[in-house]
Amino acid sequence: MTICEGGRPHLLYWQGHAHTVSVLLDQWRFGGRWWLDERPRDCYLVQAGTLVAELHHEDIPGGRWWLARLQD
C-alpha cells in the first residue's frame, strides 16, 4: 500500500512495515499498451529507507497503486 502527499508517494508499506519515502529518484509517464487495454499511469522510482521501489499509479477512478519492482 502507498500513501500520497501532493499526488506523489509519501509512505510505502512493505511486509507490515511503514517506510517513509525520502527521495524521489525518477518520475515518468507510461501511456499503457492500448492493444492490451492498459490504462496510462504515472511511475515513480523512490528511495524509502533501505528500499528502492518502483511504484505505479493507474489513471482509473479512485486511482490504484501497485508495486512494480523492489530492490533492498
N, C-alpha and C positions, 0 to 999 in steps of 0.2 A: 504494500500500500504506500502511496505517496501523498504527502500533504503539500499544498502550494501556498505561495505567498506572492502576490502580484503576478499571477499567471505562470510562475516558474517554480520548479520543485524546491521545497524548503526542508522537508523531513522525509526520510526514507525508512520504512520498517522492513527489516530483513531478519528472518529467523527469530522473531519475537523481541528484537531489539530496535530501538529508535536510533537512527544515525542522522545527525544534522548535516545538511549539505553545506559545505564550507566553500567550495569553489565550483563555478560553472566553467568547465573546461572547453566545451564547444556546444553549439546550438545550430540546428539546421531544420529545414522543412522538407519532408518527403511527400511527394504528390500521390503516392499509392499506385499500385498496379491495377489500373482500371479494368483490364481484361479478367482480373480475379475478383472484381468488386471490392477492392481495398479502398478504404477512406483515406484522405490526406491526413497527415499527422505532423506534429512538432516533435522533434527529437532533441534530447539533452544528454550530454556526457558530463557527469558530475563526480566530484570527489566528496565523499561523506565518511569522515574518519579515515580508516584504512581501506575503505572500499572505493572502487571506481566503478560506476554503474552507468549504463546507457538506458535511459527511460524514454518511453514514447507516450504521447498524449494524442488520442484519436479525436478527430472532428466529428463527433456524434452528439446528439442531445444529451446534456449532462456530462459529456466527456468520459473518457476511460483511459486510465493509466495502466501501463504494463512495463515490466522489466524485460528488456531485450537481451542484455548480457551483463555479466558481473565479473569483476576482477578483484581479488583480495590480496 
